[in-house]
Amino acid sequence: MSDTLTRTAADTTVPVAGTYQLDPSHSSADFQVRHLGLSKVRGGFAIESGTVVIGEDPTQSSVEVSLDAASFSTGAEDRDTHVKSADFLDVDQFPKVTFRSTGVRQSGDDWKVDGDLTVKDVTRPVTLDVEFEGANKDPWGNGRIAFAGETEINREDFGITWNQALETGGVLVGKNVKIVIDVQAVAEG
């Protein structure tokens, strides 16, 4: 790998073209959802694998990511067990949550990554607002790139409709789920 890890394209800094493998130990896929219409519950999934391909033309780039649905964690064992059940994620039947990009477009200095998110057996289009966080070499000489992104989905669009009405109005679990990702990927070769 050359010493140059970034370049200028479309008047912004982007990684050099190439294929990068996600580093699960330095990446996260987190979420937040309202509970009782009051506070936000936060948690995350383990990133199992992923590939980022940066094109010579950045709009020709792509990404594929696979999350381990059974790794879902909010730090509350009873809640986590319920969310992993058929009421929500049904991880025994659907062990993966996946994202596959369908397009990349520039938005000022940042990027929008359109793609298909699959949760359970339902695939829906989503758009991630993505920021290139930079590039660096690790102590072993591997080129690394980092991105941060977020989107918001309605969980009911993915067939996750379980809820409980509250006596005072409203519901136990909010419909909107904010997803926040931070990924680091290592250049191949």
C-alpha positions as a Markdown table, in Angstrom:
| # | Residue | x | y | z |
|---|---|---|---|---|
| 1 | Met | 0.0 | 0.0 | 0.0 |
| 2 | Ser | 1.3 | 3.5 | -0.8 |
| 3 | Asp | 1.9 | 6.1 | 1.8 |
| 4 | Thr | -1.0 | 8.2 | 0.3 |
| 5 | Leu | -4.2 | 7.2 | 2.1 |
| 6 | Thr | -6.5 | 10.0 | 0.9 |
| 7 | Arg | -7.1 | 12.1 | -2.2 |
| 8 | Thr | -9.3 | 14.9 | -3.3 |
| 9 | Ala | -12.3 | 14.0 | -5.4 |
| 10 | Ala | -15.4 | 16.0 | -6.0 |
| 11 | Asp | -13.8 | 18.9 | -4.1 |
| 12 | Thr | -13.6 | 16.9 | -0.9 |
| 13 | Thr | -11.2 | 14.5 | 0.9 |
| 14 | Val | -11.9 | 10.8 | 0.2 |
| 15 | Pro | -10.0 | 7.6 | 0.8 |
| 16 | Val | -7.8 | 6.2 | -2.0 |
| 17 | Ala | -9.6 | 3.7 | -4.3 |
| 18 | Gly | -9.5 | 0.1 | -3.1 |
| 19 | Thr | -11.2 | -2.6 | -1.1 |
| 20 | Tyr | -11.3 | -2.4 | 2.7 |
| 21 | Gln | -12.5 | -5.0 | 5.2 |
| 22 | Leu | -14.4 | -3.7 | 8.3 |
| 23 | Asp | -12.6 | -4.2 | 11.5 |
| 24 | Pro | -15.3 | -5.4 | 13.9 |
| 25 | Ser | -13.2 | -4.7 | 17.0 |
| 26 | His | -13.0 | -1.0 | 16.1 |
| 27 | Ser | -16.5 | -0.6 | 14.7 |
| 28 | Ser | -20.0 | -0.3 | 16.2 |
| 29 | Ala | -23.6 | -0.3 | 15.1 |
| 30 | Asp | -25.7 | 1.4 | 17.8 |
| 31 | Phe | -29.3 | 2.5 | 18.1 |
| 32 | Gln | -31.7 | 4.5 | 20.3 |
| 33 | Val | -35.4 | 4.2 | 20.7 |
| 34 | Arg | -37.9 | 6.0 | 23.0 |
| 35 | His | -39.2 | 4.1 | 26.1 |
| 36 | Leu | -42.5 | 5.1 | 27.7 |
| 37 | Gly | -42.4 | 8.2 | 25.4 |
| 38 | Leu | -39.8 | 9.6 | 27.8 |
| 39 | Ser | -36.2 | 8.6 | 27.8 |
| 40 | Lys | -34.2 | 6.9 | 25.0 |
| 41 | Val | -32.9 | 3.3 | 25.4 |
| 42 | Arg | -29.6 | 2.8 | 23.7 |
| 43 | Gly | -27.9 | -0.4 | 22.6 |
| 44 | Gly | -26.1 | -2.0 | 19.8 |
| 45 | Phe | -25.2 | -5.0 | 17.7 |
| 46 | Ala | -21.8 | -6.7 | 17.0 |
| 47 | Ile | -20.6 | -6.1 | 13.4 |
| 48 | Glu | -19.9 | -9.5 | 12.1 |
| 49 | Ser | -18.3 | -8.6 | 8.7 |
| 50 | Gly | -18.3 | -6.0 | 6.1 |
| 51 | Thr | -16.6 | -4.7 | 2.9 |
| 52 | Val | -16.2 | -1.2 | 1.7 |
| 53 | Val | -15.1 | -0.7 | -1.9 |
| 54 | Ile | -14.0 | 2.9 | -2.7 |
| 55 | Gly | -14.2 | 3.6 | -6.4 |
| 56 | Glu | -12.0 | 5.9 | -8.5 |
| 57 | Asp | -15.2 | 7.9 | -8.8 |
| 58 | Pro | -16.4 | 8.0 | -5.2 |
| 59 | Thr | -20.0 | 7.8 | -6.4 |
| 60 | Gln | -19.2 | 4.3 | -7.7 |
| 61 | Ser | -18.3 | 3.1 | -4.2 |
| 62 | Ser | -20.2 | 0.4 | -2.3 |
| 63 | Val | -20.6 | -1.2 | 1.1 |
| 64 | Glu | -21.9 | -4.4 | 2.5 |
| 65 | Val | -22.3 | -5.1 | 6.3 |
| 66 | Ser | -23.6 | -8.1 | 8.3 |
| 67 | Leu | -24.6 | -7.8 | 11.9 |
| 68 | Asp | -25.1 | -10.6 | 14.4 |
| 69 | Ala | -28.8 | -10.2 | 15.5 |
| 70 | Ala | -28.2 | -12.4 | 18.6 |
| 71 | Ser | -25.5 | -9.9 | 19.7 |
| 72 | Phe | -28.3 | -7.3 | 20.4 |
| 73 | Ser | -27.6 | -5.7 | 23.8 |
| 74 | Thr | -28.9 | -2.8 | 25.8 |
| 75 | Gly | -27.3 | -3.9 | 29.1 |
| 76 | Ala | -30.6 | -5.2 | 30.5 |
| 77 | Glu | -30.8 | -9.0 | 30.2 |
| 78 | Asp | -34.6 | -9.3 | 30.4 |
| 79 | Arg | -35.2 | -6.6 | 27.8 |
| 80 | Asp | -32.5 | -8.1 | 25.5 |
| 81 | Thr | -34.0 | -11.5 | 25.7 |
| 82 | His | -37.5 | -10.1 | 24.8 |
| 83 | Val | -36.1 | -8.1 | 21.9 |
| 84 | Lys | -34.3 | -11.2 | 20.6 |
| 85 | Ser | -37.6 | -13.2 | 20.7 |
| 86 | Ala | -40.2 | -13.5 | 17.9 |
| 87 | Asp | -42.0 | -10.4 | 19.3 |
| 88 | Phe | -39.1 | -8.3 | 17.8 |
| 89 | Leu | -36.0 | -9.6 | 16.0 |
| 90 | Asp | -36.7 | -13.4 | 16.1 |
| 91 | Val | -33.0 | -14.1 | 16.1 |
| 92 | Asp | -33.4 | -17.9 | 16.0 |
| 93 | Gln | -35.2 | -17.6 | 12.7 |
| 94 | Phe | -33.3 | -14.5 | 11.3 |
| 95 | Pro | -29.7 | -14.5 | 12.7 |
| 96 | Lys | -28.4 | -11.6 | 10.6 |
| 97 | Val | -29.2 | -7.9 | 10.0 |
| 98 | Thr | -27.7 | -6.8 | 6.7 |
| 99 | Phe | -27.1 | -3.6 | 4.7 |
| 100 | Arg | -26.1 | -3.5 | 1.1 |
| 101 | Ser | -25.6 | -0.2 | -0.6 |
| 102 | Thr | -27.3 | 0.7 | -3.9 |
| 103 | Gly | -25.8 | 4.1 | -4.5 |
| 104 | Val | -23.5 | 6.8 | -3.2 |
| 105 | Arg | -23.9 | 10.5 | -3.7 |
| 106 | Gln | -22.2 | 13.6 | -2.4 |
| 107 | Ser | -23.9 | 16.0 | 0.0 |
| 108 | Gly | -21.6 | 19.0 | 0.5 |
| 109 | Asp | -18.4 | 17.6 | 2.2 |
| 110 | Asp | -20.3 | 14.5 | 3.3 |
| 111 | Trp | -22.0 | 11.7 | 1.6 |
| 112 | Lys | -25.4 | 9.9 | 1.4 |
| 113 | Val | -25.2 | 6.1 | 1.0 |
| 114 | Asp | -28.5 | 4.6 | -0.2 |
| 115 | Gly | -29.0 | 1.0 | 0.4 |
| 116 | Asp | -31.2 | -2.0 | 1.4 |
| 117 | Leu | -31.5 | -2.8 | 5.1 |
| 118 | Thr | -32.8 | -6.2 | 5.9 |
| 119 | Val | -34.2 | -6.9 | 9.3 |
| 120 | Lys | -35.9 | -10.3 | 9.9 |
| 121 | Asp | -37.3 | -11.2 | 6.4 |
| 122 | Val | -38.1 | -7.6 | 5.4 |
| 123 | Thr | -35.9 | -5.4 | 3.2 |
| 124 | Arg | -36.5 | -1.7 | 2.9 |
| 125 | Pro | -34.5 | 1.2 | 1.3 |
| 126 | Val | -32.7 | 3.5 | 3.7 |
| 127 | Thr | -30.3 | 6.4 | 3.4 |
| 128 | Leu | -27.3 | 6.8 | 5.6 |
| 129 | Asp | -25.8 | 10.3 | 6.2 |
| 130 | Val | -22.1 | 9.5 | 6.1 |
| 131 | Glu | -19.0 | 11.5 | 7.1 |
| 132 | Phe | -15.5 | 10.4 | 6.1 |
| 133 | Glu | -13.6 | 10.6 | 9.4 |
| 134 | Gly | -10.1 | 10.2 | 8.0 |
| 135 | Ala | -7.3 | 7.7 | 7.2 |
| 136 | Asn | -4.2 | 6.6 | 8.9 |
| 137 | Lys | -1.7 | 3.7 | 9.0 |
| 138 | Asp | -1.7 | 1.5 | 12.1 |
| 139 | Pro | 1.6 | 0.4 | 13.8 |
| 140 | Trp | 1.8 | -2.7 | 11.5 |
| 141 | Gly | 1.7 | -0.6 | 8.3 |
| 142 | Asn | -2.0 | -1.3 | 7.4 |
| 143 | Gly | -3.9 | 1.5 | 5.8 |
| 144 | Arg | -7.2 | 2.2 | 7.7 |
| 145 | Ile | -10.2 | 4.4 | 6.9 |
| 146 | Ala | -13.0 | 5.5 | 9.2 |
| 147 | Phe | -16.6 | 6.6 | 8.6 |
| 148 | Ala | -19.5 | 7.7 | 10.8 |
| 149 | Gly | -23.1 | 7.5 | 9.7 |
| 150 | Glu | -26.6 | 7.7 | 10.9 |
| 151 | Thr | -30.2 | 7.1 | 9.7 |
| 152 | Glu | -33.6 | 6.7 | 11.3 |
| 153 | Ile | -36.1 | 4.0 | 10.5 |
| 154 | Asn | -39.6 | 3.1 | 11.5 |
| 155 | Arg | -39.3 | -0.4 | 13.0 |
| 156 | Glu | -42.9 | -1.2 | 12.0 |
| 157 | Asp | -41.8 | -0.9 | 8.3 |
| 158 | Phe | -39.7 | -4.0 | 9.1 |
| 159 | Gly | -42.6 | -6.0 | 10.6 |
| 160 | Ile | -41.5 | -5.3 | 14.2 |
| 161 | Thr | -44.8 | -4.1 | 15.5 |
| 162 | Trp | -45.0 | -5.5 | 19.1 |
| 163 | Asn | -46.0 | -2.8 | 21.6 |
| 164 | Gln | -48.0 | -2.2 | 24.7 |
| 165 | Ala | -50.4 | 0.7 | 25.2 |
| 166 | Leu | -50.0 | 2.8 | 28.4 |
| 167 | Glu | -52.9 | 3.7 | 30.7 |
| 168 | Thr | -51.8 | 7.3 | 30.5 |
| 169 | Gly | -51.7 | 7.3 | 26.7 |
| 170 | Gly | -48.8 | 6.5 | 24.3 |
| 171 | Val | -47.0 | 3.2 | 24.0 |
| 172 | Leu | -44.1 | 1.4 | 25.7 |
| 173 | Val | -41.7 | 1.3 | 22.8 |
| 174 | Gly | -41.3 | 4.1 | 20.2 |
| 175 | Lys | -41.7 | 3.4 | 16.5 |
| 176 | Asn | -38.7 | 5.4 | 15.3 |
| 177 | Val | -35.2 | 3.9 | 15.8 |
| 178 | Lys | -32.1 | 6.1 | 15.3 |
| 179 | Ile | -29.2 | 4.1 | 14.0 |
| 180 | Val | -25.6 | 5.3 | 14.4 |
| 181 | Ile | -22.6 | 3.6 | 13.0 |
| 182 | Asp | -18.8 | 4.2 | 13.4 |
| 183 | Val | -16.6 | 2.0 | 11.3 |
| 184 | Gln | -13.0 | 1.4 | 10.7 |
| 185 | Ala | -11.8 | -0.6 | 7.8 |
| 186 | Val | -8.5 | -2.0 | 6.8 |
| 187 | Ala | -7.1 | -1.9 | 3.2 |
| 188 | Glu | -6.7 | -5.2 | 1.5 |
| 189 | Gly | -3.2 | -6.1 | 0.2 |
